[in-house]
């Protein structure tokens, strides 16, 4: 390993994790002094600590912006501790800040039995929903299929039409009704613990605005099949297996909503 590479790894270890001295210990005693100049007024360790603290403060600020509902529930002190621990496990490794919070929901789920998260057994799913809104907002563009375009196709040909979901669309399977909780917090309303019941959520973007709602029976299967492209007939067959009552009416209603919301893209 070149000397430059060693220095780069040391600086990264010192700055990218909240605990600077702990990061330096992996490189042996005197490692900091070998690359950072110090003097009587400000020793080398303190110099790099100032930089590391500023870097952590910036990352903490980003996570606050990305997970405002989680921050609201946890409070400043607990949230900061979570981010401190999170960065020790998931130090930034990308030039972009976009992936920073991608593993945060999983991190919270892994520590669900720890005292500071046990009070909020739904916190990981709330974080997953908040992250999904970010992923969808920054997701790829695609031209959607409109109701007018669909009506222009002869009804006899509908069964063979290939439908595909918008590439930015995401779906979540939750055990808690975190959609209600996120809306309460976003609207600055008094919040309460969400109901414990399984729900499916779809998150999508329409004209630079991100939306989310619950999935109806059959929607999850239909949209999942359409994710990689499927004929309308195949989609209907998958969805109808989960629909009680008039499946044709339900599927027509779902398709109309998908087209209105821009969940389906145009195919060749």
C-alpha positions as a printed Julia matrix, in Angstrom:
268×3 Matrix{Float64}:
   0.0     0.0     0.0
   1.37    3.41   -0.97
   2.03    6.08    1.64
  -0.6     8.31    0.05
  -3.18    5.53    0.33
  -2.36    5.05    4.0
  -2.81    8.76    4.66
  -6.12    8.81    2.79
  -7.42    5.86    4.8
  -6.36    7.47    8.05
  -8.02   10.8     7.27
 -11.19    8.97    6.23
 -11.21    6.93    9.44
 -10.73   10.06   11.51
 -13.34   12.21    9.81
 -16.08    9.84    8.62
 -16.86    8.41   12.05
 -18.02   10.39   15.06
 -15.22    9.17   17.37
 -11.95   10.44   15.95
  -9.51    8.91   18.43
 -11.16    5.5    18.12
 -10.64    5.67   14.39
  -6.99    6.53   14.84
  -6.29    3.6    17.16
  -6.52    1.21   14.23
  -3.44    2.83   12.75
  -1.25    2.66   15.82
   0.05    5.25   18.31
   1.19    8.55   16.87
  -0.74    8.07   13.65
  -2.46   11.43   13.86
   0.74   13.32   14.55
   2.38   11.7    11.53
  -0.01   13.43    9.1
  -1.51   16.4    10.99
   0.63   19.29   12.18
   0.03   20.42   15.74
   1.49   23.0    18.12
   1.22   24.06   21.75
  -2.02   25.94   21.14
  -3.79   23.19   19.24
  -2.58   19.64   19.17
  -2.98   17.47   16.08
  -5.77   15.34   17.57
  -7.8    18.43   18.44
  -7.33   19.9    14.98
  -8.72   16.84   13.24
 -11.45   16.51   15.89
 -12.75   19.97   15.01
 -13.0    18.95   11.38
 -14.59   15.62   12.25
 -17.15   17.3    14.53
 -18.1    19.72   11.76
 -18.45   16.83    9.33
 -20.66   14.89   11.74
 -22.78   17.99   12.34
 -23.33   18.25    8.6
 -24.32   14.59    8.31
 -26.61   14.93   11.32
 -28.26   17.91    9.66
 -28.86   15.9     6.5
 -30.42   13.04    8.45
 -32.68   15.49   10.27
 -33.86   16.84    6.93
 -34.42   13.34    5.54
 -36.18   11.89    8.61
 -38.12   14.76   10.25
 -40.88   12.47   11.55
 -38.41   10.1    13.21
 -36.68   13.13   14.72
 -40.0    14.46   16.02
 -40.8    11.19   17.79
 -37.34   10.47   19.16
 -36.35   13.98   20.17
 -33.06   15.74   19.52
 -30.94   13.87   22.06
 -32.04   10.32   21.17
 -31.99   11.0    17.44
 -28.44   12.34   17.65
 -27.37    9.2    19.53
 -28.97    7.02   16.86
 -27.11    8.87   14.11
 -23.86    8.62   16.08
 -24.28    4.84   16.3
 -25.55    4.59   12.73
 -22.48    6.32   11.29
 -20.19    4.01   13.24
 -21.8     1.11   11.33
 -22.46    2.89    8.05
 -19.74    5.45    7.52
 -20.28    7.43    4.28
 -18.49    5.8     1.37
 -19.92    7.71   -1.58
 -19.06   11.18   -2.91
 -22.79   11.96   -2.91
 -24.8    12.44    0.27
 -27.86   10.81   -1.34
 -27.16    7.24   -0.1
 -26.45    8.43    3.47
 -29.79    7.39    4.99
 -30.45    4.37    2.81
 -29.7     1.86    5.62
 -31.24    3.84    8.47
 -34.56    1.96    8.58
 -32.74   -1.37    8.7
 -30.44   -0.03   11.41
 -33.45    0.9    13.56
 -35.1    -2.46   12.9
 -31.97   -4.29   14.05
 -32.01   -2.49   17.41
 -35.75   -2.83   18.04
 -35.13   -4.48   21.43
 -32.83   -1.74   22.71
 -34.39    0.56   25.3
 -34.18    3.72   23.2
 -36.14    2.17   20.3
 -38.37   -0.31   22.14
 -40.69    2.57   23.04
 -41.38    3.02   19.33
 -41.73   -0.46   17.76
 -42.97    1.19   14.56
 -40.02    3.59   14.18
 -38.17    1.51   11.58
 -41.22    1.37    9.3
 -41.75    5.1     9.69
 -38.12    5.64    8.65
 -38.61    3.28    5.7
 -41.59    5.33    4.5
 -39.7     8.6     4.86
 -36.76    7.16    2.93
 -39.09    5.84    0.23
 -40.42    9.35   -0.37
 -36.83   10.53   -0.94
 -35.99    7.65   -3.28
 -39.17    8.26   -5.29
 -38.56   12.01   -5.52
 -35.08   11.41   -6.96
 -36.13    8.41   -9.06
 -35.89    8.23  -12.86
 -38.29    9.99  -15.21
 -40.65    8.19  -17.57
 -43.6     9.15  -19.75
 -46.79    7.86  -18.17
 -49.76    6.24  -19.86
 -52.84    8.45  -19.68
 -56.5     7.49  -19.54
 -57.02    9.2   -22.9
 -54.26    7.12  -24.5
 -55.71    3.96  -23.0
 -59.18    4.76  -24.35
 -57.75    5.27  -27.82
 -56.81    1.57  -27.92
 -59.66   -0.74  -29.05
 -61.07   -2.64  -26.07
 -60.54   -5.93  -27.88
 -56.77   -5.31  -27.75
 -56.56   -4.48  -24.03
 -55.78   -8.01  -22.9
 -52.53   -8.03  -24.91
 -51.35   -4.54  -23.9
 -48.13   -4.65  -21.91
 -48.19   -2.42  -18.85
 -45.22   -1.4   -16.73
 -45.04    0.53  -13.48
 -43.25    3.86  -13.34
 -39.56    3.18  -12.55
 -39.61    5.53   -9.54
 -42.59    3.82   -7.89
 -42.01    1.96   -4.61
 -44.19   -0.32   -2.51
 -43.86   -1.07    1.19
 -45.31   -3.86    3.31
 -45.83   -2.63    6.87
 -47.06   -4.1    10.14
 -48.03   -0.68   11.49
 -50.22    2.04    9.97
 -47.29    4.42    9.66
 -48.93    6.31    6.8
 -51.39    7.8     9.27
 -48.59    8.63   11.67
 -46.49   10.38    9.01
 -49.46   12.48    7.92
 -50.2    13.53   11.5
 -46.62   14.6    12.1
 -46.29   16.3     8.7
 -49.47   18.27    9.32
 -48.32   19.21   12.84
 -51.3    17.42   14.36
 -51.31   15.64   17.73
 -50.03   12.16   17.02
 -50.7     8.81   18.61
 -49.24    5.35   18.22
 -50.32    3.89   14.88
 -52.58    0.87   14.7
 -50.86   -2.5    14.59
 -52.24   -4.06   11.43
 -50.64   -5.13    8.17
 -50.94   -2.64    5.34
 -49.38   -2.21    1.92
 -48.31    1.24    0.72
 -47.52    2.6    -2.71
 -45.28    5.67   -3.03
 -45.16    7.56   -6.32
 -44.29   10.9    -7.86
 -46.52   13.13   -9.91
 -45.27   16.45  -11.28
 -42.39   16.64   -8.78
 -44.71   15.92   -5.85
 -44.46   12.66   -3.9
 -47.6    10.9    -2.69
 -48.34    7.73   -0.77
 -51.49    5.77   -0.03
 -52.67    2.32    0.98
 -53.02   -0.43   -1.55
 -56.39   -2.04   -2.19
 -56.77   -5.82   -2.22
 -55.18   -7.12   -5.39
 -53.21   -3.95   -6.13
 -49.97   -5.23   -4.61
 -49.96   -8.33   -6.8
 -50.97   -6.43   -9.91
 -48.39   -3.69   -9.54
 -45.66   -6.16   -8.58
 -46.23   -8.12  -11.79
 -46.34   -4.9   -13.81
 -43.02   -3.78  -12.3
 -41.13   -5.78  -14.93
 -43.8    -5.55  -17.59
 -46.88   -7.73  -18.0
 -49.91   -7.93  -20.21
 -53.14   -6.49  -18.92
 -54.66   -9.97  -18.93
 -51.86  -11.36  -16.72
 -52.15   -8.41  -14.37
 -55.92   -8.88  -14.06
 -55.51  -12.58  -13.31
 -53.04  -11.9   -10.49
 -55.11   -9.12   -8.95
 -58.46  -10.94   -9.17
 -57.16  -13.81   -7.02
 -57.12  -11.44   -4.02
 -60.34   -9.54   -4.72
 -63.61  -10.46   -3.07
 -66.8    -9.65   -4.93
 -66.91   -8.06   -8.37
 -63.3    -8.42   -9.58
 -63.97   -6.77  -12.94
 -65.33   -3.6   -11.34
 -62.46   -3.51   -8.83
 -59.82   -3.93  -11.53
 -61.4    -1.23  -13.7
 -61.39    1.1   -10.69
 -57.74    0.3    -9.93
 -56.66    0.82  -13.52
 -58.43    4.18  -13.66
 -56.65    5.24  -10.49
 -53.26    4.03  -11.73
 -53.66    6.03  -14.93
 -54.85    9.14  -13.06
 -51.94    8.94  -10.59
 -49.31    8.22  -13.25
 -48.32    4.81  -11.9
 -48.16    3.19  -15.36
 -45.71    4.17  -18.1
 -46.14    4.08  -21.83
 -44.9     1.01  -23.63
 -43.71    0.68  -27.19
